[in-house]
Amino acid sequence: MTIGFDGKRAVNNQTGLGNYSRLVLESLSEADGGEHRLLVYAPEMKANPRLDVLKSRPNVEFRFPGPVGFHGSLWRTFGISNHLYADKVDIYHGLSNELPLNIRQSDVRSVVTLHDVIYRRLPSCYNPVDRVLYDFKYGRSCRNADRVIAISECTKRDAMEFYGIAEDKIDVVYQGCADIFRATVSPEVLDAVRKRYGLPERYIVQVGTIEWRKNLALTASALAALDKDVKLVAVGRDRKGYRKEVMEAARKNGVEADRIIWLEGLPFQDLPAVYRNASVAALPSRYEGFGIPVIEAMECEVPFVGAKGSCLEEAGGEAGRYVDPDSIDEMAEELRIAIEGGADIRQRINEGKAYVRRFDNSSMARDIIEVYRRALS
């Protein structure tokens, strides 16, 4: 099977949709003994060490715009379709919510992965122009695709509610996480990472963009009810100045500024050690399409506390604890229980390791290939 992919995020993004795109491509390149040919279409090639694995795979090829015609976003939106027939592509997969607007004219079957519709659920997080653009592109892509992959049951319900997609057209395929989170980390590496970033003996880690939706202010405020030596390590880039809001919320609740450690631009290879050194991971997001940090934390054998109301309970199962996203008291209590440890926490960690086996990358690849076969048939 020759499969074409939207490779923009895989090439450009270091987190989120970039991680998902690279994980899918790497897993599919090994599926069925590497018999499938993968063509990755990207507007340009950037220096990115996270692409080294894909570049080393003999069945993976990158495709870029020609010297004439569309370039940049226009090529991604319209020009790719002109290449699919010439490249003898059997099926095209939009890995990050969208397909070329003219995909139907290419006569190539298509699949799109829908990650979330947060711009619908939490419209205040997006400017009006972006909301309209996402709604148009992503909704049209779901309607034009032969099959839709939803990364959770939560996203599947959203696709049905907001875009009117028939239930039998949607396949839920859970994503996994990079193997680096499953690998053993030596005590020497753990100690080196702790010293490199000045990590304390006991800390809460929260991974993700520093923005209102991720609700870091709740975790920061909960520090007030915990022992003074417990700190918060926030891993991610600031968006729209939310970091200032977090600091203000912490201050109002009596939390000193030095109890929050900010790690922006953390090298990907150091992230597993930052998880494993932590006492507990937090992700009290107000809404998520899936919540990959939950899986990463469980693979790293760290208990986690999430928020109720979207898909985090689906991602973490009974191994996690879930709180009202507006309750500082609930958050503080669950964090305290996890930090104090004990037999119950060890049991939660073991349950988490067992639960995340369902997010195995090879299973994800097999399920995606089955979606391709349904689309082709």
Secondary structure as UniProt FT lines:
FT   STRAND          2..6
FT   HELIX           8..12
FT   HELIX           17..30
FT   HELIX           31..34
FT   STRAND          37..41
FT   HELIX           49..51
FT   HELIX           52..56
FT   TURN            58..59
FT   STRAND          60..63
FT   HELIX           72..74
FT   HELIX           75..79
FT   HELIX           80..86
FT   TURN            87..88
FT   STRAND          91..94
FT   TURN            95..96
FT   TURN            101..102
FT   HELIX           103..106
FT   STRAND          109..114
FT   HELIX           118..121
FT   HELIX           123..125
FT   HELIX           128..144
FT   STRAND          147..150
FT   HELIX           153..163
FT   HELIX           167..169
FT   STRAND          170..172
FT   HELIX           179..181
FT   HELIX           187..196
FT   TURN            197..198
FT   STRAND          203..207
FT   HELIX           212..214
FT   HELIX           216..222
FT   HELIX           223..225
FT   TURN            228..229
FT   STRAND          231..235
FT   TURN            240..241
FT   HELIX           242..252
FT   TURN            253..254
FT   HELIX           257..259
FT   STRAND          260..263
FT   HELIX           268..270
FT   HELIX           271..277
FT   STRAND          280..283
FT   HELIX           292..299
FT   TURN            300..301
FT   STRAND          304..307
FT   HELIX           312..316
FT   HELIX           317..319
FT   STRAND          321..323
FT   TURN            325..326
FT   HELIX           328..340
FT   HELIX           343..355
FT   HELIX           356..359
FT   HELIX           361..376
//
